[in-house]
Amino acid sequence: MAELTDQDIVVYRGEAVTLPFTMSPVVNISGWTLKFTVTKAANKTTKLLGPLSMTVTSGAAGTFSITLAEEQLNFTPGAYRFDVWRTDEGLEQPIAIGNFTLVGNSRVPPIE
């Protein structure tokens, strides 16, 4: 089993972004099903995002990513938590967790 990766993600409200991940140590993830989720805090049932399917970009290199559209990042700026889970039947396990910060900006009007 790979180690659980703890990391921080910072994105801007209204941004379209692709978030890359790499298994550490590198593990062949060919054929894995991966899901990405963002919540207000750890252990919350209400999801701000997800679970969303992720893309394995190179199974042998252990790399994968999630692409988020600008409308998916149109919620209140603040501090949140994210996780990535391997969701293959019988092999459910977290592989990445961390802080997810959504930063406000001048371009996108405030949420009313």
C-alpha positions in Angstrom: 0.0 0.0 0.0 1.2 3.5 -0.8 1.7 6.1 1.9 -1.1 8.7 2.5 -0.1 12.0 0.9 -0.9 15.1 3.0 -0.8 18.3 1.0 -2.3 21.8 0.6 -4.2 23.0 -2.5 -4.9 26.7 -3.1 -7.2 27.8 -6.0 -9.1 30.9 -6.9 -12.9 31.2 -7.0 -14.1 31.0 -10.6 -10.8 29.5 -11.8 -10.6 26.6 -14.3 -7.8 24.4 -13.1 -6.2 21.0 -13.4 -4.7 19.6 -10.1 -2.0 17.0 -10.6 -1.1 14.4 -8.1 1.8 11.8 -7.9 1.9 8.8 -5.6 4.7 8.8 -3.2 6.4 6.4 -3.2 5.6 5.8 -6.9 3.0 2.9 -7.3 1.6 1.6 -10.5 -2.1 2.8 -10.4 -3.1 1.4 -13.8 -6.8 0.5 -13.7 -7.5 2.3 -10.4 -10.7 4.2 -9.9 -10.1 7.5 -8.0 -12.5 10.0 -6.5 -11.9 13.6 -5.3 -14.1 15.3 -2.7 -14.1 18.7 -0.9 -16.0 19.4 2.3 -16.1 22.3 4.8 -14.2 20.2 7.4 -13.0 16.7 8.0 -15.8 14.1 8.6 -18.6 16.2 7.1 -21.3 14.5 5.1 -22.2 17.6 3.0 -19.9 17.8 -0.1 -19.0 21.1 -1.8 -17.4 19.1 -4.6 -17.7 15.4 -5.4 -17.1 12.7 -5.2 -15.7 13.5 -8.7 -13.9 11.0 -11.0 -10.2 11.6 -11.5 -8.0 10.8 -14.5 -5.0 8.5 -14.3 -2.5 10.3 -16.4 0.3 7.7 -16.2 -0.5 4.5 -14.4 3.1 3.3 -14.3 4.4 6.7 -13.0 1.6 6.9 -10.4 0.3 10.2 -11.7 -3.4 11.3 -11.7 -5.3 14.6 -11.9 -8.7 16.3 -11.5 -9.9 19.1 -13.8 -12.3 21.6 -12.2 -14.3 24.0 -14.2 -14.8 27.6 -13.2 -18.5 26.9 -12.2 -17.4 24.1 -9.8 -15.2 26.6 -7.9 -18.0 29.1 -7.5 -18.6 28.8 -3.8 -17.7 30.9 -0.7 -14.0 31.5 -0.4 -12.5 29.9 2.7 -10.7 27.0 4.2 -11.9 23.5 3.4 -10.6 19.9 3.4 -10.1 17.6 0.4 -9.5 13.9 0.0 -8.7 11.4 -2.8 -9.9 7.8 -2.4 -9.2 4.7 -4.4 -12.7 3.4 -4.8 -12.2 0.0 -6.5 -14.6 -2.6 -4.9 -12.9 -4.2 -1.9 -9.9 -1.8 -2.1 -11.4 1.5 -0.8 -8.7 3.6 0.8 -7.6 7.2 1.1 -4.5 8.1 -0.9 -4.3 11.9 -0.5 -5.8 14.4 2.0 -5.2 18.0 2.9 -6.3 21.6 3.1 -8.2 23.0 0.2 -8.2 26.8 0.2 -10.5 28.8 -2.1 -9.3 32.3 -2.5 -11.6 35.2 -3.4 -10.7 37.7 -6.1 -11.8 40.9 -7.8 -12.9 39.3 -11.1 -15.7 37.1 -9.7 -18.5 39.0 -7.9 -19.3 38.0 -4.3 -21.9 35.3 -3.7 -25.2 36.9 -2.6 
